[in-house]
């Protein structure tokens, strides 16, 4: 077994790399802007040289997280190249996606077979990338996750912390979401790879998010309580205001992941203290 990690320099990529090291999984890292990503021929050469059996595309999740059109365009190109190269090399492609394709207008948790219902332009691009993977890489896994939570990079946690540190009134909606620690996504990826290496062929789409749904208000409240202990937030300088949301309630049904891989969900609240502590140390 030999894994190739695409986007290893991102926060989520570093979490996956740490999980690989913790389980003694041999891997090779390719950074987000390595020229090898621009060419199917170069990728095939790299996969052959390193003996790649699994390729984890973390870059897809990172670039689709923002609003940069150029990042979208490049991410689609990289995804297409990876899918073609994995097919040519007979390697497994694990493509990390997210819950942004869902509009949150339905009742209950979204399952993998539910039709994406978001009208946002970003959702269409994310679905296009998923389509490249499903159609061009026979051995593929698309892993959709909840909003990322990590002490670095651009994600739900760092955006909330940035606003709290400004000492302003923070308006938080009552829309429901499931913050998902980057370390937890890495745990899921490693568990999948280990089972695939043992002969499992569970190709398809899977959902993973934390087990405890919450609102942005209650998430910010929990972050504020912990961060205040480190002196990063001025006492009495922050106000949380519970504002009416847009009615977007996105929760992912993770039963297929549990039934196929035996991977259980974990609560985000258990991981939050470590995330806050690392953020406040820097």
Legacy VTK file of the C-alpha trace (Angstrom):
# vtk DataFile Version 3.0
C-alpha trace
ASCII
DATASET POLYDATA
POINTS 282 float
0.000 0.000 0.000
1.200 3.492 -0.895
-1.000 6.584 -0.621
-0.532 9.885 -2.437
-1.847 12.949 -0.626
-2.875 15.844 -2.897
-2.933 19.212 -1.122
-0.734 18.098 1.751
0.157 21.702 2.588
-3.442 22.604 3.516
-4.746 22.341 7.067
-6.878 19.316 6.266
-3.964 17.817 4.345
-1.721 18.125 7.388
-4.347 16.379 9.498
-4.557 13.507 7.011
-0.755 13.276 6.875
-0.582 13.110 10.681
-3.163 10.313 10.681
-1.176 8.413 8.042
1.947 8.709 10.165
0.064 7.631 13.278
-1.062 4.426 11.568
2.272 3.804 9.764
0.662 4.192 6.334
3.362 4.932 3.721
2.491 8.010 1.686
3.868 10.686 -0.601
2.813 14.330 -0.330
2.058 16.592 -3.277
1.532 20.254 -2.462
-1.339 22.358 -3.746
0.717 24.108 -6.424
2.999 21.323 -7.604
3.232 21.507 -11.441
2.643 17.759 -11.627
-1.064 18.431 -10.996
-1.426 20.278 -14.294
-0.733 17.212 -16.446
-2.254 13.738 -16.620
1.007 12.463 -18.092
3.060 13.826 -15.190
0.586 12.425 -12.653
0.727 8.984 -14.266
4.500 9.087 -14.128
4.425 10.096 -10.447
1.875 7.408 -9.535
3.926 4.757 -11.335
7.202 5.914 -9.795
5.799 5.895 -6.257
3.651 2.782 -6.693
0.480 4.611 -5.681
-2.499 2.479 -4.672
-4.715 5.209 -3.190
-4.880 8.924 -4.015
-6.527 11.328 -1.557
-7.606 14.627 -3.078
-7.731 17.083 -0.156
-7.201 20.003 -2.507
-10.771 19.707 -3.774
-12.197 20.537 -0.342
-9.774 23.393 0.248
-10.248 25.240 -3.039
-14.003 24.836 -3.163
-14.245 26.387 0.298
-13.750 29.959 -0.946
-15.186 32.292 -3.563
-12.258 32.594 -5.957
-13.323 31.757 -9.560
-9.719 30.980 -10.524
-9.467 28.505 -7.636
-12.661 26.831 -8.819
-11.340 26.558 -12.373
-8.038 25.086 -11.253
-9.680 22.680 -8.830
-11.908 21.329 -11.591
-8.870 20.864 -13.841
-6.905 19.101 -11.103
-9.871 16.875 -10.282
-10.254 15.898 -13.933
-6.530 15.144 -14.239
-6.505 13.068 -11.061
-9.524 11.029 -12.167
-7.914 10.234 -15.535
-4.553 9.403 -13.960
-6.125 7.142 -11.330
-8.029 5.288 -14.036
-4.856 4.884 -16.082
-2.870 3.664 -13.089
-5.741 1.570 -11.610
-5.503 3.508 -8.323
-8.306 4.396 -5.916
-9.314 8.060 -5.849
-10.755 9.452 -2.608
-12.253 12.850 -3.355
-13.189 15.097 -0.428
-16.343 17.129 -0.947
-18.820 18.837 1.411
-22.459 19.511 2.234
-22.647 22.785 0.286
-24.563 21.059 -2.511
-27.628 20.878 -0.270
-29.964 23.815 0.229
-31.225 22.712 3.630
-34.905 23.076 2.785
-35.993 19.523 3.467
-36.827 17.924 6.791
-34.484 15.287 8.122
-30.910 14.434 7.244
-29.674 14.263 3.667
-28.755 10.849 2.326
-26.295 10.101 -0.443
-29.097 9.339 -2.903
-30.975 12.567 -2.203
-30.951 15.043 -5.040
-28.752 18.104 -4.383
-31.057 21.096 -3.996
-28.793 24.119 -3.531
-29.160 26.894 -6.102
-25.781 28.467 -5.266
-23.236 28.738 -8.094
-20.649 27.063 -5.889
-22.851 23.974 -5.500
-22.948 23.447 -9.264
-19.156 23.514 -9.434
-18.776 21.079 -6.550
-21.225 18.695 -8.228
-19.319 18.999 -11.497
-16.127 17.933 -9.742
-17.914 14.992 -8.131
-19.224 14.027 -11.575
-15.673 13.961 -12.985
-14.655 11.554 -10.243
-17.660 9.250 -10.578
-17.512 9.022 -14.366
-13.754 8.927 -14.976
-12.308 7.032 -12.012
-13.805 3.525 -11.728
-12.352 3.024 -8.246
-13.587 6.101 -6.430
-14.964 7.356 -3.143
-16.569 10.772 -2.783
-16.650 11.770 0.880
-18.951 14.690 1.690
-18.483 16.286 5.090
-20.030 18.965 7.271
-18.485 22.463 7.698
-14.798 22.112 8.513
-13.545 22.948 11.998
-9.781 23.405 12.438
-7.392 25.791 14.256
-5.886 27.047 10.986
-6.930 27.882 7.440
-10.251 29.286 6.288
-13.042 27.335 7.944
-16.085 27.673 10.181
-14.072 27.848 13.412
-11.461 30.397 12.281
-14.147 32.653 10.803
-16.075 32.668 14.079
-12.886 33.274 16.089
-11.878 36.188 13.869
-15.195 37.899 14.525
-15.053 37.219 18.258
-11.549 38.685 18.493
-12.753 41.895 16.852
-14.983 42.441 19.893
-18.074 43.257 17.890
-21.683 42.176 18.062
-21.823 38.789 16.383
-25.160 37.951 14.817
-25.639 34.192 14.660
-28.496 32.476 12.920
-30.508 29.517 14.122
-29.838 27.546 10.931
-28.717 24.021 11.762
-25.330 22.577 10.837
-22.857 19.930 11.952
-19.329 21.341 12.501
-16.851 18.596 11.599
-13.250 18.577 12.934
-10.540 18.191 10.297
-8.922 15.553 12.508
-12.150 13.553 12.384
-12.296 13.663 8.595
-8.698 12.423 8.562
-9.695 9.545 10.843
-12.436 8.545 8.414
-10.105 8.683 5.407
-7.551 6.455 7.136
-10.219 3.934 8.147
-11.437 3.756 4.553
-7.946 3.273 3.135
-7.135 0.472 5.569
-10.275 -1.434 4.585
-9.716 -0.858 0.871
-6.199 -2.223 1.292
-7.750 -5.373 2.756
-9.754 -5.935 -0.411
-12.946 -3.947 0.119
-14.488 -2.445 -3.039
-17.027 0.053 -1.644
-17.008 2.555 -4.513
-19.485 5.426 -4.363
-20.557 8.471 -2.359
-20.509 8.672 1.445
-21.493 11.256 4.035
-19.733 12.133 7.268
-20.367 14.854 9.823
-20.295 15.207 13.594
-22.988 13.474 15.571
-24.399 16.561 17.299
-26.216 19.091 15.138
-26.202 22.651 16.394
-26.869 26.248 15.349
-24.283 28.887 14.542
-25.329 30.710 17.706
-24.687 27.747 19.987
-21.445 26.937 18.166
-20.176 30.502 18.660
-21.302 30.378 22.291
-19.195 27.250 22.898
-16.178 28.771 21.120
-16.503 31.998 23.138
-16.649 30.140 26.457
-13.432 28.234 25.723
-11.491 31.035 24.024
-12.211 33.431 26.898
-10.080 31.218 29.150
-6.992 32.049 27.046
-7.385 35.819 27.173
-7.787 36.118 23.409
-11.187 37.769 23.729
-11.825 40.947 25.720
-14.152 40.328 28.633
-17.538 41.905 28.036
-16.458 43.136 24.611
-18.326 40.531 22.627
-22.048 40.155 22.242
-23.763 37.229 20.609
-27.100 37.997 19.063
-29.419 35.189 18.024
-30.792 36.203 14.634
-33.443 34.532 12.526
-31.898 32.237 9.956
-32.722 31.505 6.346
-34.258 28.162 7.162
-31.185 26.265 5.943
-30.838 23.111 8.020
-28.152 20.819 6.599
-27.500 17.575 8.418
-25.924 14.590 6.684
-27.197 11.055 7.156
-24.087 8.949 7.819
-25.686 5.504 8.040
-24.192 4.296 4.761
-20.686 5.000 6.043
-21.476 3.143 9.256
-22.982 0.122 7.505
-20.219 -0.140 4.873
-17.103 0.736 6.869
-18.267 0.514 10.478
-17.195 4.145 11.039
-19.114 5.892 13.805
-19.751 9.602 14.157
-18.136 11.614 16.946
-19.369 14.830 18.618
-17.694 18.101 17.614
-17.844 19.360 21.212
-15.313 16.704 22.256
-12.776 18.044 19.728
-13.406 21.768 20.263
-11.161 22.278 23.353
-8.087 21.009 21.480
-8.926 23.164 18.449
-9.306 26.295 20.586
-6.118 25.521 22.532
-4.005 25.151 19.377
-5.478 28.313 17.856
-4.800 30.354 20.992
-1.200 29.142 21.280
-0.326 30.852 17.994
LINES 1 283
282 0 1 2 3 4 5 6 7 8 9 10 11 12 13 14 15 16 17 18 19 20 21 22 23 24 25 26 27 28 29 30 31 32 33 34 35 36 37 38 39 40 41 42 43 44 45 46 47 48 49 50 51 52 53 54 55 56 57 58 59 60 61 62 63 64 65 66 67 68 69 70 71 72 73 74 75 76 77 78 79 80 81 82 83 84 85 86 87 88 89 90 91 92 93 94 95 96 97 98 99 100 101 102 103 104 105 106 107 108 109 110 111 112 113 114 115 116 117 118 119 120 121 122 123 124 125 126 127 128 129 130 131 132 133 134 135 136 137 138 139 140 141 142 143 144 145 146 147 148 149 150 151 152 153 154 155 156 157 158 159 160 161 162 163 164 165 166 167 168 169 170 171 172 173 174 175 176 177 178 179 180 181 182 183 184 185 186 187 188 189 190 191 192 193 194 195 196 197 198 199 200 201 202 203 204 205 206 207 208 209 210 211 212 213 214 215 216 217 218 219 220 221 222 223 224 225 226 227 228 229 230 231 232 233 234 235 236 237 238 239 240 241 242 243 244 245 246 247 248 249 250 251 252 253 254 255 256 257 258 259 260 261 262 263 264 265 266 267 268 269 270 271 272 273 274 275 276 277 278 279 280 281
